[in-house]
Amino acid sequence: MFVIIGYVVVLGAVFGGFAMGGGHLGALFQPIELLMIGGGALGAFFVGNTGKAVKATSKALPSVFKGAKYSKETYMELMALLYEILGKIRKEGLMAVESDVENPEQSALFSKYPKILGDHHVIEFTTDYLRIMVSGNLNAMEIENLMDVEIETHHHEALVPAHVISKLGDGLPAFGIVAAVMGVVHTMESVGAPPAELGMLIAHALVGTFLGILLAYGFVGPLGGLLEQKAEESTKMFQTIKVTLLASLNGYAPAMAVEFGRKVLNSPERPGFTELETHVKQKR
């Protein structure tokens, strides 16, 4: 929603200001310039990225028109799930969660938390490390190192679309210049034309530079920053799981382990101590 609102504001401010200054909006409608800029950028996008990066970017772009995936309610549900898992382990032992870990979709425990169960990556990360804890072959330090490596890998992959879109935005002004130069070339070919016609040709050429810069800094560039923020949000989920499970491995009670996880969260999503305590107890 905010992306659409932002685009409307950009268009309104730029084109509205141009019209209020006496400009003719029809002069800015140059589909050929858009074809050269958009087509050149699209071609460069395919040339400069692997198939994996193209696929990841195509998959990530629709998410920019959606709200934040990880809200305060989602984090509270995650910590309620971890609290219940760790409580079951503390009462009945690690082997008590083996069936839940092996088949989370069939688990009555996981089924109580549909938002978390619907996130494949979060479930996989959680169950993988619970499985390692059940096996008992690694100590807390070794598990922490392994978690750090996996989180770093996930973060790197999540940032690929952001980097791709940012680079595409950086290149758009250059393609705008290309379109403008092509317009100038066409103008120079028409030197014998009347002054009014030459003026129109020069104006059309300058529109190419204008469109390249507008698309770069008003439309495409901001999407790169938004995708980067979304990647940071997804990484925070894994960090919360990591800190909570490690606290349990180090001997802390479930309530305290969840408190460790709460401290990892950014302030807008972080519930209060009492709020979280009440929530996890109600969920049991």
Sequence and secondary structure as in RCSB ss.txt:
>XXXX:A:sequence
MFVIIGYVVVLGAVFGGFAMGGGHLGALFQPIELLMIGGGALGAFFVGNTGKAVKATSKALPSVFKGAKYSKETY
MELMALLYEILGKIRKEGLMAVESDVENPEQSALFSKYPKILGDHHVIEFTTDYLRIMVSGNLNAMEIENLMDVE
IETHHHEALVPAHVISKLGDGLPAFGIVAAVMGVVHTMESVGAPPAELGMLIAHALVGTFLGILLAYGFVGPLGG
LLEQKAEESTKMFQTIKVTLLASLNGYAPAMAVEFGRKVLNSPERPGFTELETHVKQKR
>XXXX:A:secstr
 HHHHHHHHHHHHHHHHHHHTT  GGGG  HHHHHHHHHHHHHHHHHTS HHHHHHHHHHGGGGGS  SS HHHH
HHHHHHHHHHHHHHHHH GGGGHHHHH GGG HHHHT HHHHT HHHHHHHHHHHHHHHHT S HHHHHHHHHHH
HHHHHHHHHHHHHHHHHHHHHHHHHHHHHHHHHHHHHHHTTTS HHHHHHHHHHHHHHHHHHHHIIIIIIHHHHH
HHHHHHHHHHHHHHHHHHHHHHHHTT  HHHHHHHHHHHS TTT   HHHHHHHHHHH 
